[in-house]
Amino acid sequence: MKVGIIGTGNVGTSLGEAWASERHEIMFGSRDPQRAQQLAERIKYNTKGGTYEQATQFGEVVVLAVPWSYIKQTLESMGNLKGKILVDCINPVKPQLTGLELGLDTSAAEQIAKMANDAIVIKALNSIGNQHFKNPKFGNMDASGFICGDDDEAKKIVTRLVADLGFDTVDCGPLQNARLLEPLALLWIKLAYVHGFGPNIAFKLLKNK
Ligand SMILES: NC(=O)c1ccc[n+]([C@@H]2O[C@H](COP(=O)([O-])OP(=O)(O)OC[C@H]3O[C@@H](n4cnc5c(N)ncnc54)[C@H](OP(=O)(O)O)[C@@H]3O)[C@@H](O)[C@H]2O)c1
């Protein structure tokens, strides 16, 4: 599948690398297209780099991998979003990771869906550290990959992409449930970096067969 990745930070780089190794075609988009090209050259297979707009138009699926505080200008620079599947892995964390900028009665995902109202927003890959995007195995268990969104067809496509990384995918229902997934990410951050567990942790939904 053709995946456009918006932002060449920790998340963008790890996801691009992991999907490229699964033979997906990746285009990194950056405010600095040269940086995106250099990243693509380093990863080599199936990858190229360009602007945010080029990566958006390239992708059948487009991943938003930028900080919440810059989402508005990022969306504005992506060009035509009509019908695009946007994977939102953004957590609206406060500076110093002390809490969330919004929640309970809305979520970053729902706000993004309002800002990009002709795109299809699916929340995914937000509640685990980027170091686990490639091969999220913990002992003999695959970490859960929580996904929510309102469009079943788009959710199926994103579910396949998340499963290709090795996650045990969990359909968490409509996009409104991003109100629950974003605080879950903050719990991951607090456990990892405040309460002494370190980042080698993941959430797993256990089911009785
Ligand atoms: N880090 C994680 O483990 C993790 C896990 C799950 C979800 N998330 C979420 O994923 C998103 C990205 O996290 P990250 O760790 O990849 O962040 P990061 O390393 O800081 O990278 C963010 C990228 O956003 C782009 N960007 C666009 N406008 C920007 C601006 N004005 N200032 C700075 N950067 C700007 C930059 O890419 P270009 O320079 O290429 O444009 C930058 O590299 C965040 O919303 C975060 O909450 C993070």
PDBQT file of the ligand as one rigid body, heavy atoms in Angstrom, charges set to zero:
ROOT
HETATM    1  N1  LIG A 301       7.087   9.538  20.379  1.00  0.00    +0.000 N 
HETATM    2  C1  LIG A 301       6.262   8.519  20.532  1.00  0.00    +0.000 C 
HETATM    3  O1  LIG A 301       6.686   7.433  20.970  1.00  0.00    +0.000 OA
HETATM    4  C2  LIG A 301       4.817   8.638  20.189  1.00  0.00    +0.000 A 
HETATM    5  C3  LIG A 301       4.010   7.500  20.200  1.00  0.00    +0.000 A 
HETATM    6  C4  LIG A 301       2.681   7.606  19.809  1.00  0.00    +0.000 A 
HETATM    7  C5  LIG A 301       2.179   8.830  19.403  1.00  0.00    +0.000 A 
HETATM    8  N2  LIG A 301       2.982   9.934  19.416  1.00  0.00    +0.000 N 
HETATM    9  C6  LIG A 301       2.437  11.200  18.908  1.00  0.00    +0.000 C 
HETATM   10  O2  LIG A 301       2.913  11.315  17.572  1.00  0.00    +0.000 OA
HETATM   11  C7  LIG A 301       3.188  12.675  17.230  1.00  0.00    +0.000 C 
HETATM   12  C8  LIG A 301       4.639  12.804  16.789  1.00  0.00    +0.000 C 
HETATM   13  O3  LIG A 301       5.487  12.461  17.853  1.00  0.00    +0.000 OA
HETATM   14  P1  LIG A 301       7.077  12.392  17.654  1.00  0.00    +0.000 P 
HETATM   15  O4  LIG A 301       7.621  11.773  18.885  1.00  0.00    +0.000 OA
HETATM   16  O5  LIG A 301       7.398  11.790  16.329  1.00  0.00    +0.000 OA
HETATM   17  O6  LIG A 301       7.449  13.933  17.644  1.00  0.00    +0.000 OA
HETATM   18  P2  LIG A 301       8.800  14.587  17.097  1.00  0.00    +0.000 P 
HETATM   19  O7  LIG A 301       9.897  13.591  17.125  1.00  0.00    +0.000 OA
HETATM   20  O8  LIG A 301       8.949  15.857  17.825  1.00  0.00    +0.000 OA
HETATM   21  O9  LIG A 301       8.467  14.866  15.567  1.00  0.00    +0.000 OA
HETATM   22  C9  LIG A 301       7.394  15.626  15.181  1.00  0.00    +0.000 C 
HETATM   23  C10 LIG A 301       7.573  16.071  13.733  1.00  0.00    +0.000 C 
HETATM   24  O10 LIG A 301       6.535  16.984  13.462  1.00  0.00    +0.000 OA
HETATM   25  C11 LIG A 301       6.929  17.831  12.408  1.00  0.00    +0.000 C 
HETATM   26  N3  LIG A 301       6.526  19.217  12.703  1.00  0.00    +0.000 N 
HETATM   27  C12 LIG A 301       5.575  19.911  12.015  1.00  0.00    +0.000 A 
HETATM   28  N4  LIG A 301       5.459  21.163  12.464  1.00  0.00    +0.000 NA
HETATM   29  C13 LIG A 301       6.377  21.280  13.462  1.00  0.00    +0.000 A 
HETATM   30  C14 LIG A 301       6.767  22.362  14.292  1.00  0.00    +0.000 A 
HETATM   31  N5  LIG A 301       6.214  23.589  14.164  1.00  0.00    +0.000 N 
HETATM   32  N6  LIG A 301       7.748  22.155  15.200  1.00  0.00    +0.000 NA
HETATM   33  C15 LIG A 301       8.308  20.931  15.335  1.00  0.00    +0.000 A 
HETATM   34  N7  LIG A 301       7.997  19.859  14.553  1.00  0.00    +0.000 NA
HETATM   35  C16 LIG A 301       7.038  20.039  13.625  1.00  0.00    +0.000 A 
HETATM   36  C17 LIG A 301       8.445  17.699  12.270  1.00  0.00    +0.000 C 
HETATM   37  O11 LIG A 301       8.699  17.001  11.049  1.00  0.00    +0.000 OA
HETATM   38  P3  LIG A 301       9.330  17.740   9.777  1.00  0.00    +0.000 P 
HETATM   39  O12 LIG A 301      10.437  18.597  10.323  1.00  0.00    +0.000 OA
HETATM   40  O13 LIG A 301       9.786  16.641   8.940  1.00  0.00    +0.000 OA
HETATM   41  O14 LIG A 301       8.250  18.556   9.150  1.00  0.00    +0.000 OA
HETATM   42  C18 LIG A 301       8.849  16.837  13.454  1.00  0.00    +0.000 C 
HETATM   43  O15 LIG A 301       9.927  16.003  13.173  1.00  0.00    +0.000 OA
HETATM   44  C19 LIG A 301       2.872  13.487  18.492  1.00  0.00    +0.000 C 
HETATM   45  O16 LIG A 301       1.619  14.070  18.350  1.00  0.00    +0.000 OA
HETATM   46  C20 LIG A 301       2.873  12.457  19.611  1.00  0.00    +0.000 C 
HETATM   47  O17 LIG A 301       1.955  12.813  20.638  1.00  0.00    +0.000 OA
HETATM   48  C21 LIG A 301       4.282   9.857  19.789  1.00  0.00    +0.000 A 
ENDROOT
TORSDOF 0
